[in-house]
Amino acid sequence: SPLGLLNADIILHLVTFLPRSDLSRFMKTCRVLYDLGLQQLFQLPIQLRADNIVSFYGSLRLGSRFARSIFIRNVTIACSYSRLAAGAFSRDGYGASTSDQLIGDILCGAYRIEHLRLDWGAADSAPCYLADMPHIYTNLRELHIPFASRTLWDSISRIPAPLRRITVKFGPMIRF
């Protein structure tokens, strides 16, 4: 194919202009384009909700040699108070996982996150999974959170990252 003659950097630049649906079709054409498109797909904004967190968790291939969480750049977590169906997913093969456990696992490997947005539920449990993962702050440039607790504020105030923008809301955060 003519695309095979192009440098990978040029193809990566071209796929930045594709919407998600076209990028998905583009990735289905061959294995090389799939791998290139996958990097771009994970760099687009990702919204984690109760209805998609299990499938997203599975697509990351965590624990494998080809883990994809390193490609994640922009995440909105809007599912932490939603409960997964009992027994719907087990990350370790023994018992059902909560969405907070899955979020913690996803963020653990996502050390290149640049933009992080949390809803009220995610902000309430954020000190649990953010305190144990200082490496995710390395590239963090924007953080949008509701003010949920003093513990959360204390953990955010110690962020050593080059934050350029922090948004803290004192009321309901319906839209990001």
Beta strands, then each sheet from edge to edge (+ up, - down):
strand 1: 46-48
strand 2: 74-77
strand 3: 115-118
strand 4: 142-146
strand 5: 165-169
sheet 1: 1+ 2+ 3+ 4+ 5+
end
